[in-house]
Amino acid sequence: QVQLAESGGGLVQTGGSLRLSCVASGDIFSRNVMGWVRQAPGKQRERVAWCDPSAGADYAGSVKGRFTISIDNIKNILYLGMNSLKHEDTAVYYCNKFGVPDIWGQGTQVTVSS
């Protein structure tokens, strides 16, 4: 089974930027809906950005205009560019292959200081 590994999280000030990366152990991005899901302490997981090979990218309203999802199909890397970060963006961010099988990475912590 393909494995996913996120990196790029960290501590950033409000208004700052980060880019998260998700490396896959195999070629899955071009054939599956992939996305980024976050979970803040005490809250449910929230799907923030996803990319469908047939329909393109879409975003949750809370991040639209600030986050950008992109894929490098040659390197098998899924990215999430995050700009104008807010304190409420603080969460563990997971790379996720939607559907069956449902595959998750281990997550990377993003902390935005207010």
N, C-alpha and C positions, 0 to 999 in steps of 0.2 A: 504494500500500500504506500502511496506517495506520502511523504512527510513534509510539513511546513515549519519554517523557522523564522520568527520575526526578530527584527533588531531595529535600533534607531531611536528608541524611546529615551526619555531623560527629563531633566528639570529645566523649565524655560519660564521666562517672565511673561506676563500678560502682554499680548501683542506680538509675541515672538513666533518663530517658525520651527518646524521639525519635518523631517522626512522619514517615514517608516519604510522598512523593506521586509519583504516576505519571500524567502528563497524556498522553492519547491525542489524536491529530490527527483522529480520527473516532469515531463511535459503534460501539464493539466490545464494551464491557463487558457489555451486556445480552444478548449473543448467543453469548458464548464463555466458556470456562473461563479465568480469569485468575489469576495468582498472583505471588508473590514467591519468588525463588530467590536464594540467597546462595552466595558462594564465598570461603572463607578461604584464606590463603596456603598452598600446598602440599596443599590438600584438593580433593576433588571438589565440584561444585556440589550444593547441598542445597535441595530444595524445602521452604520453611518455612510457607507459607500459600497457600491457593487458594480461589477462589470459583466455584462452578458455578451458573449461573442456575437449574438445575432441582433441585439438591441442597443448595445452601447452602455455607457455609464449613467448611473443615477445616484442621487444623494439624499440623505435625510434632510429635512428642512432646517434642522439645527446647524448643519455644517455647509449647506449649499452656498457656493460663492467663496468659501474659505478653504475647503479641502478639495484635492484633486487625486483621483485614482488613476493609475496608469500601469501598463504591463510591458515588460521586456520579454518577448516570447523566445528570444534567442538565449538569454541567460536564465529564463524561468524565474523571473523576479517580479513580484507585484509590489507596487509602491503606493504610499499614501502621503501626498504632500499636504502639509497643514500650515496655514497662514493665519494671522490675526487670532492667535490662540487666546482662549478665554479660560478663566478658572474652571468653569463648568465643563471644559473639555478634559479635565483630569480624570483618568481612567486607565484600566489595563486594556490595551488594544490587541485584538486577535485577528489573525488572518484566517479566513474560513472558505472552504470549498462547500458551496451549498449543495443540497440534495443527498442522494444516496451513492456512495457512503458520504456521510457528513464528516469532513476532516477539519481539524483545528490545529493551529500552532499552539505554542506554550504561552504566548502573550508577551507584550512588552509594556512597561509602565510609562505613562506620560503624566507628568505633574506640571501644572501651570500655576505659578505663584501669583497671587493677587496683589 
